[in-house]
């Protein structure tokens, strides 16, 4: 198999088709569903798990943020995480301390608790691997599934595409990139660290959304593919409506990457039939956003480029970041 997410068809064969049902389990393993949800006496416990495989020096911080983003995309308020840290032989205490400091700082920033976990040095990995399990809760009626998109819903995206991927690449290749970025663009990318969480927009959008999805591995193309597959619907997205930072575009051009296939934690994809109300409320709360397309009944996913070219998204893309890191 290729590097990246396991193909949907294989997941369907070995996981999704074999899930057992229960009246208390409200969200099961499925295409694009990043969380499980369990009804516990009137409130819903929401759980998720995420590995960080390409976070480089920011892996500890990202392990917390990404798990909490998945919870927020389900409409759940994050409460805490459990984290496993696996280090390759030869790793020093300083490296472990750096990761744990980032994890604690991220927990403090998001006002959640580090509830426990596991750590070890092992020959099973060749670079640090961090896996976080996030725990949150949501009231009945506010739980959002990836598969809830409906025909006619507008597609709203927060912030700029490519946030996380650009931030990772900048921190890893700062010397290479300093000749193509001006000081304003460098400061903009450095500020991305403060924008990688989507918890704030998730708590706002859950009252308006039919579905939400944190734009992670596979970028925008991956997120809309998963939403449409989970919802058994299609979509049309217009490139000229997407907010793409010039700094992100420059970094992607330098490495010859497609920004729409680049990991983009910090951007939330929201489908809603109340787009005008949602967009106004997000902007009032200091969150940039834009309507970029619409959910369709027919099950094809079309991306209309600025030149008018019609690109069909027929499979989950391999994230562009793996070409570089």
Buried (B, 14 or more C-beta within 10 A) or exposed (E): EEEBBEEBEEBBEEEBEEEEEEEEEBBBEBBBBBBBBBBEEEEBBBBBBBBBBBBBBBBBBBBBBBBBBBBBBBBBBBBBBBBBBBBBEEBEEEBBEBBBEBBBEBBEBBEBBBBEBEEEBEEEBEEBBBBBBBBBBBEEEBBBBBBBBBBEBBBBBBBBBBBBBBBBBBBBBEEEBEEEBEEEBBEBBBEBBEBBBBBBBBBBBBBBBBBBBBBBBBBBBBBBBBBBBBBEBBBBBBBEEBBBBEBBBBBBEBBEBBBBBBBBBBBBBBBBBBBEEBBEBBEEEEBBBBBBBBBBEEEBBBBBEEEEEEBEBEBBBBBBBBBBB
